[in-house]
Structures are given as C-alpha cells and as structure tokens.
Amino acid sequence: MAKTDGQRTVADIMSRPVVTATPDERVSAAADRMRAQSVGSVVVVDGDRAVGILTERDLVRLAAAGAATTALVSEWMTPNPDSVAPDLEVATAFARLSEHGYRHIPVVDDGHLVGIVSMRDLMRIAQIQPADSLAHEIPRGLEGVVVAETDIGDVRGLEGFYHYRQYNAVELAETRTLEDVWYLLFHGELPTLAQRDAFLDEIRPLREIPTAVKDALPEVAGVAGSAPPLDLLRTTVSLLGASLGFRPSLDLSRDELRAEALRVCAVVPTLLCALHRLQHDEPIIDPDPQLPYAANYLTMMLGEVPTAEHARAVEQYLISTIDHGFNASTFTARVITSTGADLAAAVVGAIGALSGPLHGGAPSRALQMLDEIGTIDNADPWIRAAVERGDRLMGFGHRVYKTDDPRSVMLRSVAERLGGPKLEFAERVEQLAVEILAELKPGRKLYTNVEFYAGIVMDACGVPRAMFTPTFASSRVIGWSTHILEQAADNRLIRPSAHYVGPPPPQPVPPAA
Ligand SMILES: CC(C)(COP(=O)(O)OP(=O)(O)OC[C@H]1O[C@@H](n2cnc3c(N)ncnc32)[C@H](O)[C@@H]1OP(=O)(O)O)[C@@H](O)C(=O)NCCC(=O)NCCS
C-alpha cells in the first residue's frame, strides 16, 4: 500500500548516491563536480563517514574572500555537519532544516553516509502536508525558514556577509555608483560604459513627478500635517500607480512591469523630497538631470548642491541598503505581487512594513538614544537601566546577523571619514553597549546594526532626522522592485496556513442579546 505523506521518511525522498569530496581535495575540483552533477553541495567524507559539508554558499564566500583556487575543501567546509537518520519522518526533517537554515543535510545510518536530503525535496512534500502537523514546528517570526529561491542576493548572518547577485555588497558600495548597482539588480550584471549611459538616459527623465500627482501634493502634505514623510509616501505611491494606470502584474509582460518598476524607483526620491519640503512650507525643487542620484537627492531635499564628500557618503549608505535578503518589507512586496496585484500595491505594502521601528524606523531613534544618554559618564548607567527594564537599544541586534553587521562596519568607516561632533561619542557608546549587552544578555550576540551609524552619517551630511527612514526607503524600493520582478516572473500565490489554538470549534452560537 502507498505511504501517506505523514508516513513518508527521509529514506523515501533522499538522493543517492551522494556526491562527495575528500578534505584534502581542492575546492575547485569539488566545485566542478557540483556543477557537473547539478547539486548544491558535496558531503565531505572520510571513508563512508560524513566529516563535513561544502555548499554553494561556501563557494560564494570563498570567491568573495578572493581565496586562491588552491584552497582545500577542509579549509572551507562546515566540519561535523548535522545529519538526519533515514527513518526520520519528513516533517521532522523539514523542521530541523528550517530551524537551522540548512539547505542540505546528510542522511547517516549508524555512522555511515547513505544519502542526502535537500530543503527543496522536503518543501515539495511539506506543501501537501496538513498544516497542523507542521505549524507548531515553525519557529516564531519564521526565523530561519526558507520560503523561496532567489538569485538577487543573500545574507549570511554568522559570517557577517551579504551580497547582491554575485558581488560583495559592501565592495559595491565602496567602489560603484548607485546607478551601477541599480542596473546590476535589474539586469543581473554590472553595466558596460555604453549600458550605463543608456541606463542613465532612461532613468533621469523618470525622476519627474507626473503633473497630476505633483498638483495633488500640497493637499496631501496639508492634510497630513506633520505626519512622517514615509506615511505620505505610502499615499502618494498609491496615487501615482492609479494615475499612471498601473495594471495587475499578472496581466503584464516582463518589459511592461520593468517599465513601471523603473518609473517608481526613479520618482520615489523626488516624491519624498517634495513632500518633506511642502511640510516645511518650502517650494518643491525639481530633479536636476545633470546630477547623479545621491547629489540630486540631497539637492532636492536641502535646496543646495551638496559637497562631493556628503553626496558620496549618502550614496554609499543608499547602496548598502538597496537589498537585504528576505527582510519583512521585501517579503511583503513579494506576497502582494504573488496575488497578481499591481506594482504600486506591492510597494505601498512594503513601505508600510519598513515604517515599523523594528525594521526601518530605527535610525532617528538611535540618534535620539544618544541624545538621551547625553554624556559618556551617563552611558553605562543609562544603558544598564534600559536593558534591565527590558527596553531595546535602538540600532542594536539583528534577526540574521549574529556578528558585526557588515553595513554597520562600513558606515562606521564612512562616519570616521566625515568626522563630526557625534562620532567619538557614538563609538564609545557602541563599545559600552556591546559589552553591557554581552554581560546582561549572554549568548544573544547583539552588535550594532545598519541603523546605528546610518543616523550618524546622515546627520553629518545634513539630512534631517525625519528623512532618515524615508532615505532608507528611497533606495530599498530598488530592492523591492527587483524582488517584485523576480516573483512575477515565476509566480505562485503565497498563501501559508496558521495553527489554530483557540477554543475547540464548533461551539453553539448563543442567541443574540
Ligand atoms: C532587530 C530586532 C527586531 C531583531 O529581533 P529578533 O530577531 O526578533 O530578536 P529577539 O526579539 O528574539 O531578541 C533576542 C534576545 O535579544 C534581546 N535583544 C534583541 N535586540 C535587542 C536590543 N536592541 N537591545 C536589547 N536587547 C535586545 C531580546 O530582548 C531578547 O532577549 P531575551 O532572550 O532575554 O528575551 C531586535 O534586535 C531589535 O528590536 N532591535 C532594536 C531595533 C532596531 O535596531 N531595529 C533596526 C533593525 S535593522
């Protein structure tokens, strides 16, 4: 009799024979084998004992580190990998992989390697499992759960590394322009000189706000009073999509959807600056087609062309925040796109998710925290009292990074380049806070995240606090749009289930009072 899904074990779905490598082999040889056999990992063996695992992620890490092709498997593999037994039920194996964020896990029977099972194999089975057999296994906040495949980028929390496409994101921020990285996200490769020129010609006119929307902005800003600019952006992107006749992504070709995405990404910075200025009774400054992205952005916001140093510092921040794995706003954009809704709907939803202080709303709060601490003498007791009360230190901690956030490291060096009165104080508070968090929250691995030095950098460049999170949104919209395009290109409705834990139904419905 055929097994039901609930009875299926790892042995039923694992792959074998396993593609293997030995510890003393060169990584390049193991990588060739992975490619030839179209597998995402090799199990490193000593005889038939699994002593390590080498995955595609390790290969990207190795390439990013610029390590020599002579590197040995033993130097780059994860030693003593977790394994599962062949008689384990697939639901339990699924929970194990999701909990740890593994993509592959060796199957070991009595110490002998007998197969390998991948997240993809398990997802295929898990999709047709009744939800309640799995729901209670799913970690809160979906931590570590792999919900899609993407070739846009990834975040490796334990290594403190993230990348856009095949490039180290920090290196891109250090060496490239925002427009180049935008092109990379949309096209999968960095532009040639000619491609860059053509791209600039394409996007610069799109920075202009369509007349109908521009005419409506004073009223939007007037009604909203002193509401955060991001709230106004949410409303205006909705208006923009409606007035430009955006259609359901389900009905659009890739080129049509790309055109809408370019329009939104190009005009969002203009909208933000216009709304900010209107809120301060200042005239809107139109985009300058001669200026590159960041210089134009600061000019439209502040009313004067920034120094090259300030423009570059903000540009580096913007590049470093374009994309970052399956964060809450990106996931929101993908969920909305998966329903076939139009691109503006997905961007509006993403803006809403980003506005929360646990996601994008922290940089001004980090600076506010520094203000409240006031002096270095006050830092130790202030931080201690806050953590003991159970408060969160803004700009610290991250769902994925359990070591230094590479964005924070880069922004600290940008802040050091700029100098400024807050820098030294911020560095000392950072050091103290990390020490106190390690003492009072042992094992949680809490370090500064992107938001801590983002505030310092933007402040040094004259960006007002109210525009910190909006500035984050102005580049993240490029990441959202890339994900929207990817989701739409290979779509399936995202519709998970929940585990019901309320009183058992059906209860008799009491008569109306
Ligand atoms: C970013 C953040 C939401 C990630 O949260 P998360 O992955 O859900 O982490 P958890 O809420 O599970 O926290 C794990 C532990 O670390 C502690 N912790 C996490 N961030 C902390 C912070 N900033 N300050 C003090 N303690 C913190 C939690 O209190 C918890 O301790 P407990 O185990 O004693 O309950 C969280 O670190 C945070 O709130 N940071 C401050 C806001 C911020 O900087 N946001 C910008 C994000 S880029």
The ligand as a Tripos MOL2 file, in Angstrom:
@<TRIPOS>MOLECULE
LIG
   48    50     1     0     0
SMALL
NO_CHARGES

@<TRIPOS>ATOM
      1 C1         16.1840   43.9130   15.0930 C.3       1 LIG1
      2 C2         15.3930   43.1070   16.1150 C.3       1 LIG1
      3 C3         13.9070   43.4350   15.9280 C.3       1 LIG1
      4 C4         15.6110   41.6090   15.8960 C.3       1 LIG1
      5 O1         14.7800   40.9640   16.7790 O.3       1 LIG1
      6 P1         14.6010   39.3850   16.9530 P.3       1 LIG1
      7 O2         15.4170   38.6270   15.9690 O.co2     1 LIG1
      8 O3         13.1470   39.1180   16.9570 O.co2     1 LIG1
      9 O4         15.2840   39.1710   18.3640 O.3       1 LIG1
     10 P2         14.5420   38.7570   19.6500 P.3       1 LIG1
     11 O5         13.4040   39.6950   19.9010 O.co2     1 LIG1
     12 O6         14.2230   37.3010   19.5310 O.co2     1 LIG1
     13 O7         15.6700   39.0170   20.7340 O.3       1 LIG1
     14 C5         16.5290   38.0300   21.2500 C.3       1 LIG1
     15 C6         17.0430   38.4970   22.6010 C.3       1 LIG1
     16 O8         17.9360   39.5980   22.4130 O.3       1 LIG1
     17 C7         17.4360   40.7570   23.0930 C.3       1 LIG1
     18 N1         17.5860   41.9070   22.2050 N.ar      1 LIG1
     19 C8         17.4750   41.9420   20.8560 C.ar      1 LIG1
     20 N2         17.7190   43.1670   20.3990 N.ar      1 LIG1
     21 C9         17.9850   43.9260   21.4750 C.ar      1 LIG1
     22 C10        18.3150   45.2940   21.6270 C.ar      1 LIG1
     23 N3         18.3930   46.1160   20.5850 N.pl3     1 LIG1
     24 N4         18.5220   45.7570   22.8780 N.ar      1 LIG1
     25 C11        18.4350   44.9420   23.9600 C.ar      1 LIG1
     26 N5         18.1370   43.6320   23.8640 N.ar      1 LIG1
     27 C12        17.9150   43.1360   22.6350 C.ar      1 LIG1
     28 C13        15.9580   40.4920   23.3320 C.3       1 LIG1
     29 O9         15.4940   41.1930   24.4540 O.3       1 LIG1
     30 C14        15.9450   39.0050   23.5340 C.3       1 LIG1
     31 O10        16.3660   38.7420   24.8570 O.3       1 LIG1
     32 P3         15.6650   37.5720   25.7170 P.3       1 LIG1
     33 O11        16.1600   36.3120   25.0720 O.co2     1 LIG1
     34 O12        16.1770   37.8330   27.0840 O.co2     1 LIG1
     35 O13        14.1780   37.7570   25.5730 O.co2     1 LIG1
     36 C15        15.8430   43.4890   17.5550 C.3       1 LIG1
     37 O14        17.2070   43.2110   17.7210 O.3       1 LIG1
     38 C16        15.5090   44.9270   17.9320 C.2       1 LIG1
     39 O15        14.4020   45.2090   18.3780 O.2       1 LIG1
     40 N6         16.4980   45.8770   17.7610 N.am      1 LIG1
     41 C17        16.2580   47.2590   18.0670 C.3       1 LIG1
     42 C18        15.5540   47.9420   16.9160 C.3       1 LIG1
     43 C19        16.4500   48.1290   15.7110 C.2       1 LIG1
     44 O16        17.6130   48.4540   15.8430 O.2       1 LIG1
     45 N7         15.8520   47.9310   14.5040 N.am      1 LIG1
     46 C20        16.5460   48.0610   13.2510 C.3       1 LIG1
     47 C21        16.7510   46.7300   12.6120 C.3       1 LIG1
     48 S1         17.8110   46.7850   11.2100 S.3       1 LIG1
@<TRIPOS>BOND
     1     1     2 1
     2     2     3 1
     3     2     4 1
     4     2    36 1
     5     4     5 1
     6     5     6 1
     7     6     7 2
     8     6     8 1
     9     6     9 1
    10     9    10 1
    11    10    11 2
    12    10    12 1
    13    10    13 1
    14    13    14 1
    15    14    15 1
    16    15    16 1
    17    15    30 1
    18    16    17 1
    19    17    18 1
    20    17    28 1
    21    18    19 ar
    22    18    27 ar
    23    19    20 ar
    24    20    21 ar
    25    21    22 ar
    26    21    27 ar
    27    22    23 1
    28    22    24 ar
    29    24    25 ar
    30    25    26 ar
    31    26    27 ar
    32    28    29 1
    33    28    30 1
    34    30    31 1
    35    31    32 1
    36    32    33 2
    37    32    34 1
    38    32    35 1
    39    36    37 1
    40    36    38 1
    41    38    39 2
    42    38    40 1
    43    40    41 1
    44    41    42 1
    45    42    43 1
    46    43    44 2
    47    43    45 1
    48    45    46 1
    49    46    47 1
    50    47    48 1
@<TRIPOS>SUBSTRUCTURE
     1 LIG1         1 GROUP 0 **** ****
